[in-house]
Amino acid sequence: MSDKQWQVAIFGTFDVANYGDLLFPLIAEAALQARLGKVRLHAFSYHSRSTPQWPYPVTSVSELPQLIDSLDAVLIGGGFIIRFDKVIAADYYPPDPQIHHPTGYWLSPALMALQHNVPLIWNAPGMHCNPIPSWAAPWSG
């Protein structure tokens, strides 16, 4: 393993007080460190959070355009992250109306990674029980 510290962003609803959502970045960071050595995992969600009020720092997806070129990889996945319905959690919406809801915390970061030649990692993403919109149907299989 090299001495490099890998900068990896993970995307999800880590700004919601839900056990599984809060646990996943911790598990992902440990798994990546076991494989790569030093890894700094940056959790991204709609809304920023900070310690000590939150278990770990969370960066708003609205900051991704300024940070994308500093990343070594983007990780999408874990749980029911692929959603097209608007009801993710009570009163859960993006901080900026220019961020599409609900694809702003999974599809937009994936496309931005590809646009900036940042490796994109899909880790067991699931889809919630919601209909696939017609524009996404060609991707559904």
N, C-alpha and C positions, 0 to 999 in steps of 0.2 A: 504494500500500500504506500502511496506517496504521502508527502507532508502537506499537500494541498488541502485547503479547507473548501469543500464543495458548497456552493450556494444554491440551495434548492428551494423553490417555492411550492407550497401545497395549497390547494384551493378547496373551499367547502364552507359550511356554515359553522365555523369555529367561534363565531360571535354570539351563538345561541347557547343558553345554559341547558345543554343536553349531554348526558354522560358519554354516549358513543361519539358524538361530534367532537367533544373536548378531548377524548382519549386518543382518537385516531392520529393526530400529528405526533404525539409522543411515541406511539408504536412505530409509525413510519420513520421517524428520526432514528430510533434505535435500530430498526432493520437496515436502513441505509448506512448507518455508521458501521454495522457489522460487516457490510459488503465493501464499503468505500473508504473507511477510516473517518477522518474528520469531515463532518457534515454540519452545516448550519441550515436548519430548516426554517423557512419563513412562512408562517401561516397567514393566508389572505382570505378575507371574507368581505361582505358588504361594508361592515362597520369596524373601525379600529377598536381595540381593547388594549389595556395595559395592566401590568402588575402594580400593586398587589391586589387590586380589585378583581383581576382575572388570572387564571393559572399561568398564562404565558402571553407574550405580546402577539397581537393580531393586527395586521396592516390592512387598510381598506383597499379593495380592488381599484378604487379611483386613483391610487398611487402607482399602479402597475406600469403605466406608460413611461414613467420616469425611472423605474427600477429594472425593467425587463432586460436591458443589455448587461446588467451586472449579475445575471443569473446563469448558472451552469445547467439547470434543468427546471422544468415545470412538471409537477405531479398532479394529475387529476384522478380522483378516485377514492374509493372506499365508500361503501354505503349507497344509498339511493340519491346519488348526486345528479344524475341525468333527469331533469324535470322540465316539463313544459307548462305545468299548471302554475297559477299565481299564488297558491296558498301553501307556502313553504312552512311558515310558522305565523302565529298571531302578530299582525303589524310588522311583518318582515319584508322590507323593501330596500332597494338600493339607496345610497345616500344622495345620488345624483340622477335626475330623470333621464339623462343621456345614457345611463347604463341599462341595458335591456334586462328586464326581469321575466323569467328566472334564469336565462342563459348567461347573465353577466358574471356569475361566479363559477362557471365551468366551461362553456363553449367559447366565450370571448377570450379568456386567458389561454385556452388551447390554440385558438387561431392566432393570437398575438405571439405566442411562442414560435409557431411555425413561420410567421412573417419575419421574425427576428433571428431565425435559425438557431433557436434555443431548443435542445432536445426535449421532446414531449413524452411523458410517461403516463400511461393509463394503468391504474392499479385497481382491478376488479370493480369497475364502476357498475352500479346498478341503476335501474330505472324504476321510479315510483309508478304506481298504478294510475297513470294518467294517459289520455289519448295523445298520439303522435300527431303534431300539426302537419298539414299537407306539404309545407315547404321542407320538412325533415323526413318525409316518407321515403325518398330515394336512399337515405342512409340506413334505413331500418332493416335492411336485409334483403 
